[in-house]
Amino acid sequence: MSPAPRRIPTRRRQAFTAVAAVVSVAMLGACSAQQDATAADAPAGEPVTGGELVYLEYQPHTNLYPPQAGFYPNGGLVNNITDRLTYQNPETLEIEPWIATDWEVNADATEYTFNLRDGVTFSDGSPLDAEVVAKNFDTYGLGDPELGLTVSEAINNYAGSEVVDEDTVTFRFEAPAPGFLQATSTINSGLVSEETLARSLEEFGAGSSTEIVGSGPFVVAEEEIGTRIRLEAREDYDWAPPSLEHQGRAYLDAIEIVVTPEDSVRIGSLTSGQADYVRYVQAYDEEQVEAAGINLFAPQTRGVNNGLALRPTNPLLSDVRVRQALLHGVDAQEVVDTVYTENYPVATSQLSSSALGYKDQSEGLAHDPELSEQLLDEAGWVPGADGIREKDGERLALDVYASNAQPLSKPNLELVSQQLARIGVELNVKTADSATITEASRDPLGSPLYHSMVGRADHDVIKSQFHSENRDVLVSEDKNLDALLEAVASEADPAKRDAASGAVQDYLTEQALYIPIFEEPQVYGAATHVQGVGFESVGRPAFYDTWLNR
C-alpha cells in the first residue's frame, strides 16, 4: 500500500527560481521513452506496465556491498536490485516472509532456522539456495579481511551457518541476537550471488555496479560514474513478498537515475515535468513543490535522531558539566522553526519517537541557557572580553564540520553556533569535501562535535550508532556505554530489551554525550502521474510497485 503524500506547508516562503540548467540527454531521452511506453488512457488506479521513471538523486552512490548501504544513495539501489530473507512491513514493522517462507528461533535467540522458497534465481541465472544464503550471512556476519569486506552493523554475536539441505539454513550466535530476524529484512542483508561475494570491497564500488548480481526486481543495466545509473526491470522476476498484492515483474520498464546535486535543478526539473521523482526536497523548497501540484512524501527514518555527538576524549569536553552546558544551550525547537518544516519533528530523545525502544528524554534535554551558564561557571569557565569563556588561558572554542549527508547541515549548525555563543561557547562551523570530513571526523581533537544520524527500524540501531566497534560516533572509550549497548543487542526478552534501550538513552542524557535535534525524514517529490510510491521501513525508495499513469 502506498503511503499518502504529506502536504505540510513550510513556515517560510521562497520565491520561485527559474531553472536555466539543461538536464542531461539521458534524462530527456528517458522522458520521451516514458511518454511513448505508457498507456495514456489507463483508468486511474489500475496499474500500467511499461514506461521509464526519471529519478533525480541528490548524491552519487559509492558502494553496493550491502553492509555499506546505509548511505542513502547506496541503499536506494541495493533496495531495488536485491531481495532479503524476510520483509519488514513498512506500515506495521512486522517481519513477514519473503525469500524465506518461514523460520524458527530458539528460546534464547541464539539459533535461527529458515526455510527457503523454491525456484528463486539471481539475475545471472544461478540459484538462490541455502548454500548461497549461508555464504551471504557468513560474509556479512564475520567479514572477509582479505577482500576488505566489513562486518554488517546489523548483525551481532554471529558464530556461523549450517546448510541443513538445499532449501534450509541455520544460523548460530555466540550470545543472544534478538535483532537478527529484523536484520534479515534490511538492505544491509541484501542477497547477492556467490560470484558477487568473491569481489573485493573496492570492486563493489562505483564503476562496477553493472556487475553486482542480486535477485531483485531490477538490475543495473548502465552506469556513468557519479553521473547516471540505469535500472531495468527483470522480466522473469516472480518472488515478491507474498503479502504484496502485486506479484510478477515490476511495472516500470526502467528507472533512469540522474545525479543532480543542485537543488534548483532538481526542483526545477520536477516542477517543469522534465523529471518524475526526486529525493532530497529541501525544507525551503517544499512550498514551491507543493504549489506546483507535486506530491511530497516524508517517510521517517525511525532510528537515532539527527544530532551532535560530543567527544568526551577531547579535553575541552572531558568535564560532563561542559557537555551538559552545551546540551542545554541548544534550542532544537528554534532550529526546526527556523531551518526546517513540520516534516522534521523536534527530537525528544536520542531515538525517534517512532523507533523501537524509544524513551522520552524531554526533561533531560530541555533548553535552559541559565542552567548552561551555571554549569560553565561551576566548571571554571569565565567570560572573556568578547564573551567567549576562558579557563587557564584557553578559549572554549570547538569545531564542527557541516555534514554533506545531513539535510541543511550548515544552516542548522550555524544557528546552533549562535545559540551557544549566548552562553559563552564558540562553535566554528567548517566545510570540506566528504573525504576530508570522513578522515577528520575520527579525530576528537579536530572534530570535538560530529553531526550525524542513522536509520533502522530495530532496537539495535542505537548500538550501531554509539558502540565503539560500530559507527562509534563518540570515538568512545566508555566501557560502561558499550556494556549498556551490548545488553540491547543481546537481550532476548522484548520487555527487557525495551528497558535496556531506555537505560542507554538515560545514560546518553545524563552524560550529555549526544544532542538530538530533530527526527529525520527523507523528503521526496513525485509528479501526480507517479503511482504506487513506496518506501522500505526507513525511507529508502522501493520501485517495485511504482507505475506511471499519464
C-alpha positions as CSV (number, residue, x, y, z in Angstrom):
1,M,0.0,0.0,0.0
2,S,1.4,3.4,-1.0
3,P,1.8,6.0,1.8
4,A,-0.3,9.1,1.5
5,P,1.6,12.2,0.4
6,R,2.3,14.6,3.2
7,R,1.4,18.1,2.2
8,I,2.6,20.2,5.0
9,P,3.4,23.9,4.3
10,T,6.7,25.4,5.2
11,R,7.0,28.3,7.7
12,R,8.9,30.5,5.2
13,R,8.1,31.5,1.6
14,Q,10.8,31.4,-1.1
15,A,10.3,32.9,-4.4
16,F,10.1,30.6,-7.4
17,T,13.5,30.2,-9.0
18,A,13.6,29.7,-12.8
19,V,15.7,26.8,-13.8
20,A,18.1,27.6,-16.6
21,A,20.1,24.4,-16.4
22,V,19.6,21.9,-19.2
23,V,19.0,18.4,-18.0
24,S,21.2,15.6,-19.4
25,V,20.4,14.0,-22.8
26,A,19.9,10.7,-21.0
27,M,17.2,12.2,-18.8
28,L,15.4,13.8,-21.7
29,G,15.6,10.6,-23.7
30,A,14.1,8.7,-20.8
31,C,11.2,11.2,-20.7
32,S,10.4,10.6,-24.3
33,A,10.5,6.8,-23.9
34,Q,8.3,7.1,-20.8
35,Q,5.6,9.1,-22.7
36,D,5.7,6.6,-25.6
37,A,5.5,3.5,-23.5
38,T,2.8,4.5,-21.0
39,A,-0.8,3.8,-21.8
40,A,-2.4,7.3,-21.7
41,D,-5.9,6.0,-21.4
42,A,-5.3,3.7,-18.4
43,P,-8.1,4.0,-15.8
44,A,-7.0,5.8,-12.7
45,G,-5.9,3.3,-10.0
46,E,-5.3,0.4,-12.5
47,P,-1.5,-0.3,-12.7
48,V,0.1,0.0,-16.1
49,T,3.1,-2.0,-17.1
50,G,5.8,-0.1,-19.1
51,G,7.5,3.3,-19.2
52,E,10.6,4.8,-17.7
53,L,10.8,6.8,-14.5
54,V,13.2,9.7,-14.4
55,Y,14.5,9.9,-10.8
56,L,16.9,12.7,-9.7
57,E,19.2,11.7,-6.9
58,Y,21.0,14.3,-4.8
59,Q,24.3,12.4,-4.4
60,P,26.1,9.7,-6.3
61,H,26.3,6.2,-4.8
62,T,29.6,5.0,-3.5
63,N,29.4,1.2,-2.9
64,L,26.9,-1.6,-3.4
65,Y,28.3,-4.0,-0.8
66,P,25.1,-4.4,1.3
67,P,26.6,-3.8,4.7
68,Q,27.9,-0.5,3.3
69,A,24.4,0.5,2.1
70,G,23.5,2.8,5.0
71,F,24.3,5.8,2.8
72,Y,21.0,6.6,1.2
73,P,22.1,6.6,-2.5
74,N,23.7,3.2,-1.9
75,G,20.7,1.9,-0.1
76,G,18.3,3.2,-2.7
77,L,20.0,1.0,-5.3
78,V,20.5,-2.1,-3.1
79,N,16.9,-2.0,-2.0
80,N,15.8,-2.4,-5.7
81,I,18.3,-4.9,-7.0
82,T,18.4,-7.4,-4.1
83,D,15.8,-9.4,-2.2
84,R,16.0,-10.3,1.5
85,L,15.2,-13.4,3.5
86,T,12.4,-11.5,5.2
87,Y,10.3,-8.4,4.6
88,Q,9.6,-5.7,7.2
89,N,6.2,-4.3,6.5
90,P,6.8,-0.5,6.4
91,E,3.4,0.2,7.9
92,T,3.3,-2.3,10.8
93,L,7.0,-3.0,11.1
94,E,6.1,-6.7,11.4
95,I,8.5,-9.2,9.9
96,E,6.9,-11.2,7.1
97,P,8.1,-14.0,4.7
98,W,10.0,-13.2,1.5
99,I,12.7,-15.5,0.3
100,A,12.2,-17.4,3.5
101,T,8.8,-19.0,3.7
102,D,9.0,-19.5,7.5
103,W,11.5,-19.7,10.3
104,E,12.1,-20.9,13.8
105,V,14.0,-19.2,16.6
106,N,15.1,-20.9,19.8
107,A,14.2,-19.6,23.2
108,D,17.3,-17.5,23.8
109,A,17.7,-16.2,20.2
110,T,21.0,-18.0,19.6
111,E,19.7,-20.2,16.7
112,Y,17.6,-19.3,13.7
113,T,16.5,-21.7,11.0
114,F,15.0,-20.5,7.7
115,N,13.1,-22.5,5.1
116,L,13.5,-21.0,1.6
117,R,11.3,-20.6,-1.4
118,D,11.8,-22.8,-4.4
119,G,12.8,-21.5,-7.9
120,V,14.4,-18.2,-6.9
121,T,17.4,-17.2,-9.0
122,F,19.8,-14.4,-9.3
123,S,19.9,-12.3,-12.4
124,D,22.8,-14.3,-13.8
125,G,20.6,-17.5,-13.6
126,S,22.4,-19.0,-10.6
127,P,20.1,-20.5,-7.9
128,L,19.3,-18.7,-4.7
129,D,19.6,-21.7,-2.4
130,A,20.7,-22.5,1.2
131,E,24.4,-22.6,0.2
132,V,24.5,-19.1,-1.2
133,V,22.3,-17.7,1.7
134,A,24.8,-19.2,4.1
135,K,27.7,-17.6,2.2
136,N,26.0,-14.2,2.3
137,F,25.5,-14.2,6.0
138,D,28.9,-15.7,6.8
139,T,30.3,-12.8,4.9
140,Y,28.1,-10.2,6.5
141,G,28.4,-11.6,10.0
142,L,32.1,-12.4,10.0
143,G,33.5,-10.2,7.3
144,D,36.3,-11.1,4.9
145,P,39.5,-9.2,5.7
146,E,41.3,-10.5,2.6
147,L,38.7,-8.8,0.4
148,G,38.2,-5.9,2.7
149,L,34.5,-6.8,3.3
150,T,33.3,-5.4,6.6
151,V,31.0,-6.9,9.2
152,S,27.5,-5.7,9.0
153,E,26.5,-3.4,11.8
154,A,23.0,-5.0,11.7
155,I,24.4,-8.4,12.8
156,N,25.6,-9.1,16.3
157,N,27.2,-12.1,18.0
158,Y,27.4,-14.1,14.8
159,A,29.1,-17.5,15.0
160,G,28.3,-19.2,11.7
161,S,25.9,-21.1,9.5
162,E,24.9,-24.7,8.7
163,V,23.3,-25.8,5.4
164,V,20.7,-28.3,6.5
165,D,19.5,-29.1,3.0
166,E,19.1,-27.3,-0.3
167,D,16.4,-25.0,1.0
168,T,17.1,-24.9,4.7
169,V,19.8,-23.0,6.5
170,T,20.5,-22.5,10.3
171,F,22.4,-19.6,11.8
172,R,24.0,-19.7,15.2
173,F,25.2,-17.0,17.6
174,E,27.7,-16.8,20.4
175,A,25.2,-14.8,22.5
176,P,21.5,-14.0,22.1
177,A,20.9,-12.0,18.9
178,P,17.3,-10.8,19.2
179,G,17.8,-8.3,16.4
180,F,18.9,-10.8,13.8
181,L,15.4,-11.5,12.4
182,Q,14.8,-7.9,11.6
183,A,18.4,-7.7,10.3
184,T,17.5,-10.3,7.6
185,S,14.9,-7.8,6.3
186,T,17.3,-4.8,5.9
187,I,19.3,-3.6,2.9
188,N,22.4,-4.5,4.8
189,S,21.4,-8.1,4.3
190,G,20.6,-7.9,0.6
191,L,21.3,-11.2,-1.0
192,V,23.8,-11.3,-3.8
193,S,25.3,-14.2,-5.9
194,E,28.2,-16.3,-4.8
195,E,30.3,-14.8,-7.6
196,T,29.5,-11.3,-6.4
197,L,30.6,-12.2,-2.9
198,A,34.0,-13.1,-4.3
199,R,34.6,-9.4,-5.2
200,S,36.7,-7.0,-3.0
201,L,35.1,-4.0,-1.3
202,E,36.6,-1.8,-4.0
203,E,35.0,-4.0,-6.7
204,F,31.6,-3.3,-5.1
205,G,32.3,0.4,-5.6
206,A,31.0,2.9,-8.2
207,G,32.1,1.9,-11.6
208,S,31.4,-1.8,-11.2
209,S,27.6,-1.6,-10.4
210,T,26.5,-3.5,-13.6
211,E,28.5,-6.5,-12.3
212,I,26.7,-6.7,-8.9
213,V,24.3,-9.6,-9.2
214,G,21.2,-9.7,-7.0
215,S,17.8,-11.4,-7.3
216,G,15.7,-8.3,-7.0
217,P,13.1,-6.9,-9.4
218,F,15.6,-4.6,-11.1
219,V,19.2,-4.9,-12.4
220,V,21.8,-2.3,-13.0
221,A,22.0,-2.0,-16.8
222,E,24.2,1.0,-17.3
223,E,26.4,3.3,-15.3
224,E,28.2,6.6,-15.8
225,I,30.3,7.0,-12.6
226,G,29.0,9.8,-10.4
227,T,26.5,11.0,-13.0
228,R,23.9,8.4,-14.1
229,I,22.8,4.9,-13.4
230,R,20.0,3.0,-15.2
231,L,17.9,0.2,-13.6
232,E,15.9,-2.1,-15.8
233,A,13.1,-4.5,-14.8
234,R,13.9,-8.2,-14.7
235,E,11.4,-9.9,-16.9
236,D,11.3,-13.2,-15.0
237,Y,11.1,-11.8,-11.5
238,D,8.3,-13.6,-9.6
239,W,9.1,-13.8,-5.9
240,A,7.9,-10.6,-4.3
241,P,6.9,-10.8,-0.6
242,P,3.7,-12.9,-0.6
243,S,1.9,-10.2,1.4
244,L,2.0,-7.8,-1.5
245,E,-0.9,-7.7,-3.9
246,H,1.4,-7.2,-6.8
247,Q,3.3,-10.3,-8.0
248,G,5.5,-10.9,-11.0
249,R,7.8,-8.4,-12.7
250,A,7.9,-4.7,-11.7
251,Y,5.5,-2.4,-13.5
252,L,8.2,0.0,-14.7
253,D,10.5,-0.9,-17.6
254,A,13.3,1.2,-16.3
255,I,14.4,3.9,-13.9
256,E,16.8,6.5,-15.2
257,I,18.7,7.9,-12.1
258,V,20.5,11.1,-12.7
259,V,22.7,12.6,-10.0
260,T,21.6,16.2,-9.6
261,P,23.3,17.9,-6.6
262,E,21.9,21.4,-7.4
263,D,18.7,21.9,-5.5
264,S,17.4,24.4,-8.1
265,V,17.9,22.0,-11.0
266,R,16.3,19.1,-9.2
267,I,13.2,21.1,-8.2
268,G,13.0,23.0,-11.5
269,S,13.2,19.7,-13.5
270,L,10.4,18.2,-11.3
271,T,8.1,21.2,-11.5
272,S,8.6,21.6,-15.2
273,G,7.9,18.0,-16.0
274,Q,11.4,17.0,-17.1
275,A,11.7,14.7,-14.1
276,D,9.2,12.4,-12.4
277,Y,10.6,11.9,-9.0
278,V,13.3,13.4,-6.8
279,R,15.0,12.7,-3.5
280,Y,16.0,15.5,-1.1
281,V,13.4,18.1,-1.5
282,Q,15.0,20.7,0.8
283,A,12.8,22.3,3.5
284,Y,13.0,25.6,1.8
285,D,11.7,24.1,-1.5
286,E,8.7,22.2,0.0
287,E,6.3,25.1,-0.5
288,Q,7.3,25.6,-4.1
289,V,6.9,21.9,-4.9
290,E,3.5,21.8,-3.2
291,A,2.4,25.0,-5.1
292,A,3.2,23.2,-8.4
293,G,0.8,20.4,-7.5
294,I,3.6,17.9,-6.8
295,N,3.1,15.2,-4.1
296,L,5.5,15.4,-1.2
297,F,6.4,12.2,0.7
298,A,8.4,12.4,4.0
299,P,8.9,8.8,5.4
300,Q,10.6,8.8,8.7
301,T,13.9,7.0,9.3
302,R,12.9,5.6,12.7
303,G,16.4,5.5,14.2
304,V,18.9,7.7,16.0
305,N,17.8,11.3,15.6
306,N,19.7,13.9,13.7
307,G,22.1,15.4,16.2
308,L,25.5,16.2,17.5
309,A,27.8,13.7,19.1
310,L,30.1,15.2,21.8
311,R,33.5,13.5,22.1
312,P,34.5,13.3,25.8
313,T,38.1,12.4,24.9
314,N,38.6,16.0,23.7
315,P,40.0,17.8,26.7
316,L,37.5,20.7,26.3
317,L,34.6,18.2,26.6
318,S,36.0,15.9,29.2
319,D,34.1,17.6,32.0
320,V,30.5,16.4,32.0
321,R,29.4,19.8,33.2
322,V,30.7,21.4,29.9
323,R,28.8,18.8,27.9
324,Q,25.7,19.4,29.9
325,A,26.0,23.1,29.3
326,L,26.2,22.6,25.6
327,L,23.2,20.2,25.6
328,H,21.0,22.7,27.5
329,G,22.4,25.6,25.4
330,V,21.0,24.2,22.2
331,D,17.4,25.2,21.3
332,A,16.2,22.4,19.0
333,Q,12.8,24.0,18.6
334,E,14.3,27.2,17.3
335,V,16.4,25.2,14.8
336,V,13.3,23.4,13.5
337,D,11.2,26.5,13.4
338,T,13.9,28.5,11.5
339,V,15.6,26.0,9.2
340,Y,13.1,23.1,8.7
341,T,9.4,22.3,8.5
342,E,6.8,20.2,10.3
343,N,8.2,17.2,8.4
344,Y,11.1,17.4,10.8
345,P,9.7,16.8,14.4
346,V,11.7,18.1,17.3
347,A,13.7,15.3,18.9
348,T,12.5,14.2,22.4
349,S,15.2,11.6,22.8
350,Q,18.3,10.3,21.1
351,L,15.9,7.9,19.3
352,S,13.0,8.9,17.1
353,S,9.6,8.7,18.8
354,S,8.7,6.0,16.2
355,A,11.8,3.9,17.0
356,L,11.6,0.6,18.8
357,G,12.8,1.1,22.4
358,Y,12.2,4.9,22.4
359,K,12.1,6.5,25.9
360,D,11.1,10.2,26.3
361,Q,14.1,12.3,27.4
362,S,12.4,15.7,27.1
363,E,13.0,16.8,30.6
364,G,16.7,16.0,30.5
365,L,17.2,17.6,27.1
366,A,15.3,20.9,27.9
367,H,16.7,24.1,26.6
368,D,17.9,26.0,29.7
369,P,20.6,28.6,29.0
370,E,20.6,29.8,32.6
371,L,21.5,26.3,33.7
372,S,24.2,26.2,31.0
373,E,25.8,29.3,32.3
374,Q,25.6,28.0,35.9
375,L,27.3,24.7,34.8
376,L,30.1,26.5,33.0
377,D,30.7,28.8,36.0
378,E,31.0,25.7,38.2
379,A,33.4,24.2,35.8
380,G,35.7,27.2,36.0
381,W,35.0,28.7,32.6
382,V,34.6,32.5,32.8
383,P,33.5,35.0,30.1
384,G,36.4,36.7,28.3
385,A,36.4,40.2,26.8
386,D,34.5,39.1,23.7
387,G,32.0,37.0,25.8
388,I,33.6,33.6,24.9
389,R,34.5,31.8,28.1
390,E,38.1,31.0,29.0
391,K,39.9,28.8,31.5
392,D,43.7,28.7,32.2
393,G,44.3,30.9,29.2
394,E,42.3,28.7,26.8
395,R,39.1,29.7,25.0
396,L,36.1,27.4,25.0
397,A,36.2,27.1,21.2
398,L,35.1,24.0,19.4
399,D,35.0,22.9,15.7
400,V,32.3,21.0,13.8
401,Y,32.1,20.1,10.2
402,A,28.9,20.6,8.3
403,S,27.8,17.2,7.0
404,N,27.2,16.8,3.3
405,A,24.9,13.9,4.1
406,Q,22.6,15.7,6.5
407,P,19.8,18.0,5.3
408,L,20.7,21.7,5.6
409,S,23.5,20.8,8.0
410,K,25.4,24.1,7.5
411,P,22.5,26.5,8.4
412,N,21.5,24.1,11.2
413,L,24.9,24.3,12.7
414,E,25.3,28.0,12.2
415,L,22.2,28.6,14.2
416,V,23.4,26.2,16.9
417,S,26.6,28.2,16.9
418,Q,24.7,31.4,17.5
419,Q,22.8,29.7,20.4
420,L,26.0,28.5,22.0
421,A,27.6,31.9,21.7
422,R,24.9,33.2,24.0
423,I,26.3,31.0,26.8
424,G,29.9,31.8,26.0
425,V,30.9,28.9,23.8
426,E,32.5,29.4,20.4
427,L,31.4,26.8,17.8
428,N,33.2,27.1,14.5
429,V,31.3,25.6,11.6
430,K,33.7,24.2,8.9
431,T,33.1,22.9,5.4
432,A,35.1,20.4,3.4
433,D,34.6,17.7,0.8
434,S,33.2,14.3,2.0
435,A,36.6,12.6,2.0
436,T,38.2,15.3,4.2
437,I,35.2,15.2,6.6
438,T,35.3,11.4,6.9
439,E,39.0,11.4,7.8
440,A,38.8,14.4,10.2
441,S,35.7,13.0,11.9
442,R,37.7,10.2,13.5
443,D,39.9,12.7,15.4
444,P,38.2,14.0,18.6
445,L,40.8,16.9,18.8
446,G,40.0,18.1,15.3
447,S,36.3,17.2,15.4
448,P,35.0,17.5,19.0
449,L,31.5,17.5,17.7
450,Y,30.1,15.3,14.9
451,H,26.8,15.8,13.0
452,S,25.1,12.6,12.0
453,M,22.1,10.2,12.3
454,V,21.3,6.6,11.4
455,G,18.1,4.9,10.4
456,R,16.9,1.3,11.2
457,A,13.6,0.0,12.5
458,D,15.1,-2.2,15.3
459,H,16.4,-1.7,18.8
460,D,19.9,-2.4,17.6
461,V,20.1,0.9,15.8
462,I,21.3,2.6,19.0
463,K,24.2,0.2,19.2
464,S,25.0,0.8,15.6
465,Q,25.5,4.5,16.2
466,F,27.3,4.5,19.6
467,H,29.2,1.3,20.2
468,S,33.0,1.5,19.9
469,E,33.1,-1.3,17.4
470,N,30.3,0.0,15.2
471,R,29.9,3.6,13.9
472,D,31.3,4.9,17.2
473,V,30.3,8.5,16.6
474,L,31.6,9.4,20.1
475,V,35.0,7.9,19.3
476,S,34.3,6.3,22.6
477,E,36.5,4.7,25.3
478,D,33.4,4.3,27.5
479,K,33.2,0.7,28.5
480,N,30.1,1.4,30.6
481,L,28.3,2.6,27.5
482,D,29.5,-0.3,25.4
483,A,28.1,-2.7,28.1
484,L,24.7,-1.0,28.0
485,L,24.6,-1.2,24.3
486,E,25.6,-4.8,24.2
487,A,22.7,-5.5,26.6
488,V,20.3,-4.1,24.0
489,A,21.7,-6.3,21.3
490,S,21.8,-9.5,23.5
491,E,18.5,-9.4,25.5
492,A,16.0,-11.9,24.1
493,D,13.1,-10.8,26.3
494,P,11.2,-8.0,24.5
495,A,10.3,-6.0,27.6
496,K,13.8,-6.3,29.0
497,R,15.2,-5.2,25.6
498,D,13.0,-2.1,25.8
499,A,14.3,-1.4,29.3
500,A,17.9,-1.9,28.1
501,S,17.4,0.6,25.3
502,G,15.9,3.1,27.8
503,A,18.9,2.7,30.0
504,V,21.2,3.7,27.1
505,Q,19.1,6.8,26.4
506,D,19.2,7.7,30.1
507,Y,22.9,7.3,30.2
508,L,23.4,9.4,27.0
509,T,21.3,12.2,28.5
510,E,22.9,12.1,32.0
511,Q,26.4,12.1,30.5
512,A,25.4,14.6,27.8
513,L,27.0,12.7,25.0
514,Y,24.6,13.4,22.2
515,I,22.5,16.5,21.5
516,P,19.5,15.3,19.4
517,I,17.8,18.0,17.3
518,F,15.1,16.5,15.0
519,E,13.6,13.3,13.8
520,E,15.0,12.9,10.3
521,P,12.7,12.1,7.3
522,Q,13.7,11.5,3.7
523,V,11.7,14.0,1.7
524,Y,10.7,13.1,-1.9
525,G,8.7,14.9,-4.6
526,A,6.7,12.9,-7.1
527,A,4.6,14.1,-10.0
528,T,1.0,13.2,-9.8
529,H,1.2,10.6,-12.6
530,V,3.7,8.6,-10.5
531,Q,1.6,6.0,-8.7
532,G,2.4,3.2,-6.3
533,V,5.1,5.3,-4.5
534,G,6.6,3.2,-1.7
535,F,9.5,3.0,0.7
536,E,11.1,0.4,2.9
537,S,10.9,0.8,6.7
538,V,13.4,3.6,7.0
539,G,12.5,5.7,3.9
540,R,14.5,4.3,1.0
541,P,12.6,4.2,-2.3
542,A,11.0,0.9,-3.3
543,F,10.2,1.0,-7.1
544,Y,8.6,-2.5,-7.4
545,D,5.0,-1.2,-7.1
546,T,5.6,2.1,-8.9
547,W,3.8,2.8,-12.2
548,L,3.1,5.7,-14.5
549,N,-0.4,7.0,-15.3
550,R,-0.4,9.8,-17.8
